[in-house]
């Protein structure tokens, strides 16, 4: 896919059909993440791939339970009480990008995430960065249960799947704060 088309067309998708993402497509996403640049070419990113619906729902419930401590308003907290998966939106594929803590780890993981989301779009898959899921960072027991080491931190929770519909692109113009000549 043409780079400009991917950049301008990719949108966060929060509504998925109930269809498994094929293993080959998962490998392509992981390869795209692995090809991302990193500080001093350290390649610190590790990928936790979750396709088990029960585990994704369990993680969604754990995130919802933890969000109350973040001071969200009553409307948001009420939304978190529903039984449905309002965190991962029923996506069939959840990938956590983790790394050992370090000065550049958040940026390195974000670069890998962007590569993966652009690659997903090129394959006809929707994706979304789920910032709420970082609420699990302090839940070491849950993180251990999915293979995240104590030395690692969760930086980028991503969902992927086949969209029920593609969100309409929004017109955006860059905001230049200042140009220094």
C-alpha positions as CSV (number, residue, x, y, z in Angstrom):
1,X,0.0,0.0,0.0
2,X,1.2,3.5,-0.7
3,X,2.6,5.2,2.4
4,X,0.5,8.4,2.0
5,X,-2.7,6.4,1.6
6,X,-1.9,4.4,4.8
7,X,-1.1,7.5,6.8
8,X,-4.2,9.4,5.7
9,X,-6.6,6.5,5.7
10,X,-5.8,4.6,9.0
11,X,-8.3,5.3,11.7
12,X,-8.9,3.9,15.2
13,X,-11.5,1.1,14.9
14,X,-13.7,0.3,17.8
15,X,-16.2,-2.1,16.2
16,X,-15.2,-5.5,15.0
17,X,-16.8,-8.6,13.3
18,X,-16.4,-11.9,15.1
19,X,-13.6,-13.3,12.9
20,X,-10.2,-14.6,13.9
21,X,-7.2,-12.8,12.5
22,X,-5.2,-15.5,10.7
23,X,-1.8,-16.5,12.1
24,X,0.0,-15.3,9.0
25,X,-1.5,-11.8,9.4
26,X,-0.4,-11.8,13.1
27,X,3.2,-12.7,12.0
28,X,3.1,-9.8,9.5
29,X,2.0,-7.4,12.2
30,X,4.8,-8.6,14.5
31,X,7.3,-8.3,11.7
32,X,6.2,-4.7,11.1
33,X,6.7,-3.9,14.8
34,X,10.1,-5.6,14.8
35,X,11.2,-3.4,11.9
36,X,10.6,-0.2,13.8
37,X,13.6,2.0,14.6
38,X,14.8,2.1,18.2
39,X,17.3,4.2,20.1
40,X,20.8,2.9,19.4
41,X,19.1,0.0,17.6
42,X,18.5,-1.7,21.0
43,X,15.2,-3.3,19.7
44,X,13.8,-3.5,23.3
45,X,10.2,-4.3,22.3
46,X,8.6,-7.6,23.1
47,X,5.1,-8.6,22.0
48,X,2.5,-10.4,24.1
49,X,-0.1,-11.9,21.7
50,X,-3.6,-12.7,23.1
51,X,-6.3,-14.3,21.0
52,X,-8.2,-16.1,23.7
53,X,-11.6,-14.4,24.0
54,X,-12.0,-15.4,27.7
55,X,-8.6,-13.9,28.6
56,X,-9.3,-10.7,26.6
57,X,-12.6,-10.4,28.5
58,X,-10.9,-11.0,31.8
59,X,-8.3,-8.3,31.1
60,X,-11.1,-6.0,30.1
61,X,-12.8,-6.5,33.4
62,X,-9.6,-5.9,35.3
63,X,-9.0,-2.7,33.4
64,X,-12.6,-1.5,34.2
65,X,-12.1,-2.3,37.9
66,X,-8.8,-0.3,38.0
67,X,-10.1,2.8,36.2
68,X,-12.1,3.9,39.2
69,X,-8.9,4.9,40.9
70,X,-8.0,7.3,38.1
71,X,-10.6,9.9,39.0
72,X,-12.9,9.6,35.9
73,X,-16.3,11.3,36.0
74,X,-19.5,9.5,37.0
75,X,-20.6,9.0,33.3
76,X,-17.3,7.1,32.5
77,X,-17.4,5.1,35.7
78,X,-21.0,4.1,34.9
79,X,-20.0,2.9,31.5
80,X,-17.3,0.7,33.0
81,X,-20.0,-1.2,35.0
82,X,-21.5,-2.9,31.9
83,X,-20.8,-6.5,31.2
84,X,-19.7,-6.0,27.6
85,X,-16.0,-5.5,26.7
86,X,-15.9,-1.7,26.4
87,X,-12.1,-1.7,26.8
88,X,-11.0,-3.9,23.9
89,X,-14.3,-3.6,21.9
90,X,-14.7,-7.3,21.1
91,X,-11.5,-7.3,19.0
92,X,-10.2,-10.8,18.3
93,X,-6.6,-9.9,18.7
94,X,-4.9,-8.0,21.5
95,X,-1.2,-7.3,21.4
96,X,0.7,-5.7,24.3
97,X,4.0,-4.2,23.5
98,X,6.3,-4.3,26.5
99,X,9.9,-3.5,27.2
100,X,12.3,-3.3,30.1
101,X,12.1,0.2,31.5
102,X,14.5,2.7,30.0
103,X,14.7,6.3,28.8
104,X,13.8,5.4,25.2
105,X,11.5,2.4,25.8
106,X,8.2,4.4,25.6
107,X,9.2,5.9,22.3
108,X,10.6,2.7,20.8
109,X,7.4,0.9,21.7
110,X,5.3,3.7,20.2
111,X,7.3,3.5,17.0
112,X,6.6,-0.3,16.8
113,X,2.9,0.3,17.5
114,X,2.6,2.8,14.6
115,X,4.3,0.4,12.2
116,X,1.9,-2.3,13.3
117,X,-1.2,-0.2,12.9
118,X,-0.2,1.1,9.5
119,X,0.6,-2.5,8.4
120,X,-2.8,-3.6,9.7
121,X,-4.5,-1.0,7.6
122,X,-2.7,-2.2,4.5
123,X,-4.0,-5.7,5.2
124,X,-7.6,-4.6,5.6
125,X,-7.5,-4.9,9.4
126,X,-8.6,-2.3,11.9
127,X,-6.6,-1.3,14.9
128,X,-6.7,0.9,17.9
129,X,-4.3,1.9,20.7
130,X,-6.1,1.3,24.0
131,X,-4.6,3.7,26.5
132,X,-7.0,2.7,29.2
133,X,-5.3,-0.7,29.3
134,X,-2.1,0.8,30.7
135,X,-4.1,0.8,34.0
136,X,-2.8,-2.8,34.3
137,X,0.8,-1.6,34.7
138,X,0.7,-1.9,38.4
139,X,-1.2,-5.3,38.5
140,X,1.9,-7.5,38.5
141,X,-0.1,-10.7,39.1
142,X,-2.2,-10.1,36.0
143,X,0.9,-9.1,33.9
144,X,2.8,-12.2,35.1
145,X,-0.2,-14.4,34.1
146,X,0.2,-13.4,30.5
147,X,4.0,-13.7,30.4
148,X,5.1,-10.1,31.2
149,X,8.3,-10.2,33.3
150,X,8.6,-8.1,36.4
151,X,11.4,-6.1,34.7
152,X,9.1,-5.1,31.9
153,X,6.5,-2.4,31.6
154,X,3.4,-2.3,29.4
155,X,3.7,0.6,27.0
156,X,1.4,0.0,24.1
157,X,-1.8,-2.0,24.3
158,X,-3.2,-2.6,20.7
159,X,-6.3,-4.3,19.3
160,X,-6.7,-5.6,15.8
161,X,-9.5,-7.2,13.8
162,X,-11.8,-6.9,10.8
163,X,-13.9,-3.7,11.1
164,X,-17.6,-3.8,10.9
165,X,-17.2,-0.4,9.2
166,X,-14.3,2.0,8.7
167,X,-14.6,5.4,10.5
168,X,-14.8,8.4,8.2
169,X,-11.5,10.3,8.0
170,X,-11.4,13.6,9.7
171,X,-9.8,16.6,8.1
172,X,-6.8,17.7,10.1
173,X,-4.4,20.6,9.6
174,X,-1.1,20.8,11.3
175,X,-0.8,23.3,14.1
176,X,2.5,25.1,13.8
177,X,3.3,26.8,17.1
178,X,6.3,28.6,15.8
179,X,8.7,28.5,13.0
180,X,12.3,29.3,13.9
181,X,14.5,30.4,11.0
